[in-house]
Amino acid sequence: MSEANKKITVEECTEEVKLMARRLGLLHYYFSQAIVDRLGEEEGKALIKEAVWAYGQHCGQAVREGVEAMGLPLTEENYGKVRDLPRYGWESDTVTLDSGEERPIVTFCPVAATLKELGPRGMELGHLYCYVDQAKYEAYNPDMEFIHTKNVLDGDACCEFLIQSAESSE
């Protein structure tokens, strides 16, 4: 069977996605390190955050346009109907807080795993990549807010997310 006609398993697909996500994590780290080396810590990190924010805004706008094209409201539930990340490679779940509130969590992120392997500096610079989530949500629906309540790059066991009305945080 030719390589073009070969079917792969979900496990093989997952490993391929993890390889690509690893490369993304390494690219982010080395671009970030070069920027900080050239511009200094404060200015470099500000530029990295600006670039990640613009990237997230681009992605969030695409999700927004897809949801609007379906004629659906810009709700948390509809956000996931226009996917821009692979189905495989990440491991996610929900957690129920003592209050009864359910929150989405990511128990494995291949990008974060790569950045953690690079040690404290990898985690520090990698954390700047996480701003993509807030930027995406802001572009998707400015009336909603995405907050990382836990982050593996801060030493937490998982990444936990709170999605709420932007008015709730004011």
N, C-alpha and C positions, 0 to 999 in steps of 0.2 A: 504494500500500500504506500502510495506516495505521501510525503509529509503534508501536502496540501489537503489530502482527503482523510487524514488521521483524526479520529475523535479523541478528545482528552476527557479525563474524569474531572469532577468538581475539585478533587484534591489537587490534581495537576494544575488546574486553572488557578486555584487559590495560591499555590506556590509561585506561579508565574506573576500574579498580581503583587504578591509580597516582594518579589525581586524588583519589580518596577517601583514599588513604593519605597524600597530600600534606596534605590538610585535617587529618587526624589529627595529623600531625607539627606543623603550625602550631598547632593547638589545644593540644597538649601544651606546646609552647614558650611560648605566651602565658599559659596557665594557670600554668605553672611560674614564669615571670618575675613575674607578679602576686603569687604566693605569696611568692617570695623578696623582692620589693620591700616587701611588707607585714610579713613576719616576720623578715627578715634572712637572711643566707646559710645559717647552720648550721641554724636552726630550720625555715626554709623548705624546704631540701633534705631534711631529715628527714621533714617532712610529705609531700612529693612522693613520696619513696621508700615511705612507709607506704601511701599511696593506690595507687601502682602495684603494691605487693605484694598488697594486698587484691584488686585487679582481677585479678592473675595467679592468685591462689588461687581466685577464682571460676571463672576459665576452666579451670584445672587440675582442679578438682573436677568440672566438667561433662564433661571428657574422661574422667576416672576413672569416673564413673557410666555413661558410654556404653560403655566397655570392659567394665566389670562386667556391664552389661546383655547384652552379647554372650556372656557366660560365659567371657571370656578372662582370662588372668593379666595383671597390671600390669607388663608388660615394655616395654623400649625399642621393640621391634618393633611392639607393639600400640598404642603411644602415637599413632602416625599414623593409626590406623584410625578415629578419631573426629576429624574435621577441624574446626578452629575458625578457620582462616585461609583466605583465598582461594587457589585453585590458581594464579591468574595475578597478575602484578605483581612478584613476587619472583623472583630467579634464584638457583638453588641447585645444588649439586654435592657431590661428596665429594673429599677429598684423602687421599692415602696418604703417611703419614709415613715417614721413613727406617727406622723400626722395623717397618714393615709395617702398622701400625694405620691403619684408615680412620676419618676424621672427617667429619661433615657440615659444609659451609660454605655461607654465603650470599654470593654475589658481587654482588648488587644488592638493596638494601632501599629501597623508595620512601620510607619514613618517615625512615630515616637520611640519604638523599640530600637530603631537604628540610631536615633539621636542619643538615647540613653547609653548605647554601647560606646559612644564617643566621650562619655564621662561628663563631668559637671559643665564644661564649656559647651558641649553638644546639647545638653539639656537647657542651658541658659539661652543659647542662640536659637535652639529649636522651639523654645516656648514662643518666640516671636511669630513663628509660623501659625500658631494656634489662633491668632487674631483673624485668620481667614473666616472662622465661623461667625464671629460677630459681624464682620463686614458683609458676609453673604446674607445673613438674616436682615441686616439693616436695608440692604438693597432689595431684598425680597418684599419686605413689608416694614416700613419705617415705624409703624405703630407697635411693632413687636421687638423684643430684646432677647438676645441669646447670651447666657452667662455660663462660664465654666465654674461650677461650684467645687469641682475637684479636677485635678489634672495629674496624670502620671509623671509629667515632667517636673512637677512640684514634689514628687515622692509619694503621691497618693496611689492606691491600688488600682484605681480606674479613673477614667474621665467621666464626670457626671455633669449633666447639663440642665439648666433651668431656662425654660422658654416662657416668657411672660409679656404682658402688655408693657410697653415702654413707660406708660404712666405709673406703673407699679413701683418703679425705682425712683421716681421723683419725690 
